[in-house]
């Protein structure tokens, strides 16, 4: 049976194009019954999304997406069912957002050295009250008429290894798992099919993650089957979602297309209660 749960969605609290209430309206229209709000280093969308969900009859799972590093590889972890008001979590996320701002300032400095006159103020206008990231820099470059497209920014300047690239603050997977657990949540490896080899995946499992994001737009049918096997072998939980952002990522129609079942969510709830 087709699933009705998408546990990987972004809003304007990070690099998504939709306000939380608008995201929930779109989720309802797409036939979703449960949505995970997983902004980068930010939980500011959870309350608005939850209120909209109550009105629309869509359950909201409070979440977050954290960037970590292991063996020189950037790995994203998703936290679900977190207490988004947990003081330790709030402090940690505030620190990460301050580091994101410093990184953005360094990237803008590199662009300026390359004679691309982007202003940090333009980047911050794109970010609004959200957690600033490279997508906001790319959008600002286009808005200012400095580049022709969002994707050109990554391909030529700010993608990994490109002339204006700057590494973000490095957090270990173990630290992220501990932060998520301290907030009462479950931790999942996000979209492993994009970057992870088997050895790195097994190292992450030893760090104590609770599950793997099995369903994701970047995963082939073969990858999905492989991760389902890993989940079964190691008694993990399976998650999934669209990684919806909207806007210039050309994923406007993706909501409702990459889903898991309510049974999978029920298993997560049981794990939390055990």
C-alpha positions in Angstrom: 0.0 0.0 0.0 1.2 3.5 -0.8 2.6 5.3 2.2 1.2 8.6 3.4 4.1 9.8 5.6 6.9 12.1 4.5 9.5 12.6 7.3 12.0 14.9 5.4 10.7 18.4 4.6 12.3 21.8 4.8 10.8 25.2 5.4 11.8 28.9 5.4 13.4 28.2 8.8 16.4 26.8 6.8 16.6 26.5 3.0 13.1 25.7 2.1 10.8 27.9 0.0 7.6 27.4 1.9 6.5 28.8 5.3 5.5 26.0 7.7 1.8 26.6 7.3 2.1 26.6 3.5 4.1 23.4 3.6 1.3 21.7 5.6 -1.3 22.9 3.1 0.7 21.4 0.3 1.2 18.2 2.3 -2.6 17.9 2.9 -3.2 18.4 -0.8 -0.7 15.7 -1.7 -2.6 13.2 0.5 0.0 13.1 3.3 -1.2 12.2 6.9 2.1 12.8 8.7 5.0 15.2 7.9 8.4 15.5 9.5 9.7 19.1 9.8 13.5 18.7 9.5 15.1 22.1 8.9 18.9 22.4 9.0 20.1 23.4 12.5 16.7 25.0 13.3 13.5 24.1 15.0 11.8 27.4 14.6 9.2 26.0 12.2 7.8 23.3 14.4 5.2 25.3 16.3 3.7 27.0 13.3 3.7 23.7 11.4 2.0 21.9 14.4 -0.7 24.5 14.6 -1.4 24.2 10.9 -1.4 20.4 11.2 -4.0 20.5 13.8 -6.3 22.6 11.6 -5.7 20.4 8.6 -5.7 17.0 10.2 -2.0 16.3 9.4 0.3 15.0 12.2 3.6 16.9 12.5 6.7 15.1 13.7 9.2 17.6 15.3 12.6 17.1 13.7 15.9 18.6 12.7 18.7 17.8 10.2 22.3 18.1 11.5 25.5 18.1 9.4 28.3 15.9 10.7 31.7 14.7 9.5 33.3 11.2 9.6 36.5 10.3 7.9 36.4 13.5 5.9 32.9 12.8 4.6 29.9 15.1 5.3 27.1 13.1 6.7 23.6 14.4 7.6 21.6 13.0 10.5 17.9 13.4 11.0 16.4 13.7 14.4 12.8 12.8 14.9 10.3 13.2 17.8 12.6 15.7 19.5 11.6 18.0 22.3 12.2 21.2 20.2 12.3 23.3 23.3 15.0 21.2 25.0 17.5 23.7 26.4 20.6 21.7 25.4 19.3 21.3 21.9 18.3 24.9 21.6 21.8 26.0 22.7 23.5 23.6 20.3 21.5 24.7 17.4 22.1 28.4 18.1 25.8 27.7 18.1 25.6 25.8 14.8 23.6 28.7 13.2 26.3 31.2 14.4 28.9 29.0 12.7 26.8 28.9 9.6 26.8 32.7 9.5 30.6 32.8 9.8 30.9 30.3 7.0 28.6 32.4 4.8 30.8 35.4 5.5 33.9 33.5 4.5 32.3 32.3 1.3 31.2 35.8 0.4 34.8 37.0 1.0 36.1 34.3 -1.3 33.6 35.4 -4.0 34.6 39.0 -3.6 38.3 37.9 -4.1 37.1 36.3 -7.3 35.7 39.7 -8.3 32.1 38.7 -7.7 30.7 41.6 -5.7 28.1 39.8 -3.6 27.2 41.4 -0.3 26.5 39.4 2.8 23.4 41.6 3.3 21.9 40.1 0.2 22.5 36.6 1.5 20.9 37.4 4.8 17.9 38.8 3.0 17.5 35.4 1.3 17.8 33.6 4.6 15.3 35.8 6.4 15.0 34.4 10.0 16.2 31.0 8.9 19.4 29.2 9.2 21.8 30.6 6.5 23.4 28.2 4.1 24.9 27.9 0.6 21.4 27.7 -1.1 20.8 31.3 0.2 24.2 32.4 -1.3 23.3 30.8 -4.6 19.9 32.5 -4.6 21.5 35.9 -3.8 23.9 35.5 -6.6 21.0 35.0 -9.0 18.9 37.8 -7.5 21.8 40.3 -7.7 22.3 39.4 -11.4 25.7 38.0 -10.8 25.0 34.6 -12.1 22.4 33.1 -14.4 21.2 30.2 -12.4 21.1 28.7 -8.9 22.9 25.5 -10.1 25.6 27.5 -11.8 26.6 28.9 -8.4 27.3 25.4 -7.1 28.9 24.1 -10.2 31.3 27.0 -10.6 31.9 28.5 -7.2 30.4 27.2 -4.0 30.1 23.5 -4.5 32.5 21.2 -2.7 36.0 21.7 -3.9 35.1 24.8 -6.0 37.0 28.2 -5.7 34.7 29.8 -3.1 33.9 26.7 -1.1 34.3 26.8 2.7 33.9 23.9 5.0 31.3 24.2 7.7 31.8 23.6 11.4 32.6 19.9 12.0 30.4 18.0 14.4 31.0 14.2 14.9 28.1 11.8 14.3 28.5 10.7 18.0 27.9 14.3 19.1 24.8 14.7 16.9 23.4 11.4 18.1 23.9 12.5 21.7 22.2 15.8 21.1 19.2 14.2 19.5 19.0 11.6 22.3 19.2 14.2 25.0 16.2 15.9 23.4 14.3 12.7 23.6 14.6 11.9 19.9 15.6 9.2 17.4 18.5 9.6 15.0 18.6 8.5 11.4 21.2 8.5 8.7 19.9 10.8 6.0 20.1 9.8 2.3 23.1 7.5 2.7 22.9 6.4 -0.9 24.3 9.8 -2.0 27.7 9.6 -0.3 28.3 6.6 2.0 30.3 3.4 1.3 29.6 0.3 3.3 32.5 0.8 5.8 31.5 4.3 6.7 27.9 3.1 7.1 28.9 0.4 9.5 31.0 3.0 11.5 27.9 5.1 11.8 25.8 2.2 13.1 28.4 1.8 15.8 27.8 5.4 16.9 24.3 4.4 18.0 22.0 5.7 15.3 18.4 4.4 15.5 17.7 4.0 11.8 18.3 4.8 8.2 16.4 6.9 5.7 15.6 4.2 3.2 13.3 6.1 0.9 14.8 9.2 -0.7 14.7 10.7 -4.2 18.4 10.0 -4.7 18.0 6.2 -3.9 17.6 3.8 -6.8 15.4 0.7 -6.4 18.5 -1.3 -5.7 19.7 1.1 -3.0 16.3 1.0 -1.3 16.4 -2.8 -1.2 20.0 -2.8 0.1 19.1 -0.4 3.0 16.0 -2.4 3.8 18.3 -5.4 4.2 20.7 -3.4 6.5 17.7 -2.2 8.6 16.5 -5.8 9.0 19.9 -7.2 9.7 20.8 -4.7 12.4 17.4 -4.3 14.0 17.1 -0.6 12.9 14.2 1.6 12.1 13.4 2.7 8.5 12.5 6.2 7.6 11.9 8.1 4.3 10.8 11.2 2.7 11.0 13.6 -0.2 13.7 16.0 1.1 11.3 18.7 -0.1 12.6 22.3 -0.4 10.6 23.9 -3.1 11.8 26.9 -5.0 14.8 26.6 -7.3 15.4 22.9 -6.6 12.7 22.0 -9.1 11.0 19.7 -6.6 7.6 21.4 -6.5 5.7 18.1 -7.4 7.7 15.8 -5.2 5.5 15.8 -2.1 3.6 12.6 -1.8 5.9 10.7 -4.1 8.5 9.5 -1.6 6.7 8.1 1.4 6.7 5.5 4.2 3.7 4.0 6.0 2.1 5.0 9.3 3.2 1.5 10.5 6.8 2.7 10.2 6.0 5.7 12.4 4.3 3.5 14.9 7.4 1.4 15.2 9.4 4.6 16.0 6.9 5.5 18.7 7.2 2.1 20.2 11.0 2.3 20.2 10.8 5.6 22.1 8.5 4.0 24.7 10.7 0.9 25.2 
